Amino acid sequence: MTIQQFKTFAIKELSSSKRPSPSPALDVSVLLEHFLKMSKTELLLNTSRELSADEEEILRDAIKKRTTGLPVAYITGHKEFYGYDFIVTPDVLIPKPDTEILVEKALDVILQKMDARPGIVLSICDMCTGSGCIGLSVLKQLIEEYKIPSGYLPKLTLCDISGGALEIARQNANRLLPPEEVDEIRFINTNLFSEVEYTFDIILTNPPYVPSKMTTELLKDGRREPRLALDGDVNILGITNENGNGLELIRSLWPQAKEHLVHNGVVLMETGEYNAEENARLAEKEGFRNIRIHRDLEGQLRVTEAVK
């Protein structure tokens, strides 16, 4: 079977499965690039190349997994975020482009604080870190794009309730950052801030914020993302409010974040476009100031910024 013949077969399989892919051609191209270790251009120039028996077996297995609804990122074990390649498994959410605005706003806040107080070493917490994509992208940008010397880089703490997620974050740190910078990162297994003893200049967080009923519907497509990282209606005691609006956990997060922020410290928190305004009201109720909501690349309300 040639590459072109496989593409034709695979697109048909993904289009007609019980859980049809919304983008079968793209899925097939990504899987071919990954498993054949070829670029898009190389695939186009080699459509008549015969697949080996091993290659065909691996690719057929990948297509079979995709027909169950398993995302391509979980099949390849990788997902690009903010231009960086992250390891992902079903222990963590797959990084979404919408979240990149959180990285951009974090960099803005960090650089403003560093300009205002030259020589300061900031402390940053990435709460509910998952794959580590937010905090690690921020740190990597400061190193590569802004050329911040090692001794002046922020002290980064990555926190998650899931030990499996923290292990993936650690793997990504080891892949993306110099060893001496990885050594400076704290990895804390914690239910929100229950095991955190430190205060921070900036708290970044993409917590669970999807309403429970919506989470159930989302997971019906076989995506197998961790419910714990999606369902915002599970409170810190593990009790679910099935009629909530996705902010049950976040009601506990705001007061805890305030307790772990220095004066003038900043929270940047992602939520859904459907509950961002209510999230901002929770911040206001907790006594935060200078509250504003930033829109993502699609113009949807996405990141709440608030100052202690």
HUGI-V115916 format. One record per backbone hydrogen bond with DSSP energy under -0.5 kcal/mol. NH is the residue of the N-H (numbers start at 1). CO is the residue of the C=O. If there is no record, write none. Layout:
nh/co
NH/CO
NH/CO
//
This chain:
nh/co
3/49
4/47
6/2
7/3
8/4
9/5
10/6
11/7
12/8
13/9
14/10
15/11
16/12
17/13
19/67
20/17
21/14
24/21
27/23
28/24
29/25
30/26
31/27
32/28
33/29
34/30
35/31
36/32
37/33
38/33
43/39
44/40
45/41
46/42
46/43
47/44
49/46
51/1
56/52
57/53
58/54
59/55
60/56
61/57
62/58
63/59
64/60
65/61
66/62
67/63
68/64
68/65
69/66
70/65
71/223
74/71
75/71
76/72
77/73
78/73
79/86
81/84
84/81
86/79
86/84
88/77
92/89
95/93
99/96
100/97
101/98
102/99
103/99
104/100
105/101
106/102
107/103
108/104
109/105
110/106
111/107
112/108
113/109
114/110
115/111
116/112
117/113
118/115
120/117
122/120
124/155
125/202
126/157
127/125
127/204
128/159
129/126
129/159
132/129
136/132
137/133
138/134
139/135
140/136
141/137
142/138
143/139
144/140
145/141
146/141
148/142
152/149
153/149
153/150
155/122
156/154
157/124
158/186
159/126
159/157
160/188
163/161
166/162
167/163
168/164
169/165
170/166
171/167
172/168
173/169
174/170
175/171
176/172
177/173
181/178
182/178
183/179
184/181
185/182
186/156
188/158
188/186
190/160
190/188
192/190
194/191
196/193
197/195
200/260
201/123
202/123
203/266
204/125
204/202
205/268
206/127
209/230
210/230
215/211
216/212
217/213
218/214
219/215
220/217
221/218
222/219
229/226
230/226
230/227
231/227
232/210
232/230
233/210
234/231
235/233
235/239
238/235
241/233
242/240
244/241
248/232
249/232
251/247
252/248
252/249
253/249
254/250
255/251
256/252
257/253
258/254
259/255
260/256
261/258
262/200
265/262
266/201
267/306
268/203
269/304
270/205
271/302
275/272
276/272
279/275
280/276
281/277
282/278
283/279
284/280
285/281
286/282
287/284
288/283
289/307
292/305
294/303
296/300
299/296
302/294
303/294
304/269
304/302
305/292
305/303
306/267
307/289
308/265
//
